[in-house]
Amino acid sequence: MSPRPIRRFSEMLGLLSRGRFEEKCDEHLTHAIETLEALPGEKGAATLTVTITLNFESGRLDVKPAVKSKLPEDKGFSGTPFWTYEGGLSVQHPSQIDMFGPRAAEPRDRDTA
C-alpha cells in the first residue's frame, strides 16, 4: 500500500515538527489576544506572521516553519502636565493661580511615612 499524498496546507501544518509548530502558533495567538485585551485604550493591533520555507533537492522537500508576533508596544505612562511656580512645580496653569491662589499638592500616605 502506498502512502497517501498530502495536498492540503492545513494538514501539512499539523505535521510540522510533530505538531509542535502548530502548538507554537496557538501560543502566539493566545499571547496576542491577551495583550490586546489588556490594552488600556481598548484599541490596538497585532500581527502574526507564519513563514514556510520549502527546500527541494533530489526529490526530497524539507519544510521549515517559523512564526513571529508583532504586538502593540507598551506606551508606559501618559504625560502629566505641570507648570513652574516660584521655583517649583504646580498642577495649576499660572494664569489661573491668581483666581484662587496656588493649590498645594496633598501628600499621600506613603509620602508621610
C-alpha positions in Angstrom: 0.0 0.0 0.0 1.4 3.4 -1.0 1.4 6.4 1.3 -1.4 8.9 0.8 -0.1 12.2 -0.6 -0.7 15.3 1.4 -2.4 18.0 -0.7 -3.9 20.3 2.0 -1.9 23.1 3.6 -3.8 22.8 6.9 -3.0 19.1 7.1 0.7 19.8 6.5 0.8 22.4 9.3 -0.4 19.8 11.8 2.5 17.5 10.9 5.3 20.1 11.1 7.8 19.4 13.9 5.5 16.6 15.0 2.7 19.1 15.9 4.9 21.4 18.0 4.8 24.1 15.3 1.0 24.2 15.5 1.2 24.4 19.3 3.7 27.3 19.0 1.3 29.1 16.6 -1.5 28.6 19.2 0.7 30.1 21.9 1.5 33.2 19.8 -2.3 33.6 19.1 -3.2 33.3 22.7 -0.5 35.8 23.8 -1.6 38.3 21.1 -5.2 38.1 22.2 -4.3 38.5 25.9 -2.0 41.5 25.1 -4.8 43.2 23.0 -7.4 42.6 25.7 -5.1 44.2 28.3 -4.5 47.4 26.4 -5.6 50.5 28.4 -7.3 52.2 25.5 -9.1 49.0 24.4 -7.8 49.5 20.9 -4.7 48.1 19.1 -3.4 45.7 16.5 -1.2 42.7 16.5 0.4 40.7 13.6 1.2 37.1 13.5 3.5 36.0 10.6 3.8 32.4 9.6 6.7 31.6 7.2 7.0 28.3 5.4 10.3 27.7 3.6 10.5 24.9 1.1 13.9 23.5 0.1 13.9 20.9 -2.6 16.9 18.6 -3.5 16.9 15.3 -5.4 13.2 14.5 -4.8 13.4 15.5 -1.1 11.4 18.5 0.2 12.4 20.0 3.5 9.7 22.2 5.0 10.9 24.7 7.6 8.3 26.7 9.5 8.6 29.9 11.5 6.2 32.1 13.4 6.7 35.5 14.9 4.4 38.1 16.6 4.4 41.9 16.4 2.4 43.1 19.4 1.5 46.6 20.4 4.2 48.3 22.4 3.6 49.3 26.0 3.4 53.0 25.8 4.0 53.3 29.5 2.5 56.2 31.4 0.8 59.1 29.9 2.3 62.6 30.4 1.2 64.7 33.3 1.2 68.5 32.8 3.0 70.7 35.3 3.8 74.3 35.3 6.7 76.0 37.1 5.7 78.3 40.0 8.1 80.1 42.3 10.9 77.7 41.6 8.8 74.5 42.0 6.0 72.6 40.2 2.3 73.4 40.1 -0.6 71.5 38.7 -2.4 74.8 38.0 -1.8 76.9 35.0 0.0 80.1 36.0 -2.8 82.4 34.8 -5.3 80.6 37.0 -3.3 80.9 40.2 -4.4 84.5 40.8 -8.0 83.5 40.8 -7.9 81.0 43.6 -4.3 81.2 45.0 -1.8 78.4 44.5 -3.1 74.9 45.1 -0.9 72.8 47.4 -0.2 69.2 46.4 -1.6 66.9 49.1 0.9 64.4 50.3 -0.1 60.7 50.0 0.1 58.3 53.0 3.2 56.8 51.5 4.9 60.2 51.3 4.4 60.9 55.0 5.7 57.5 56.2 
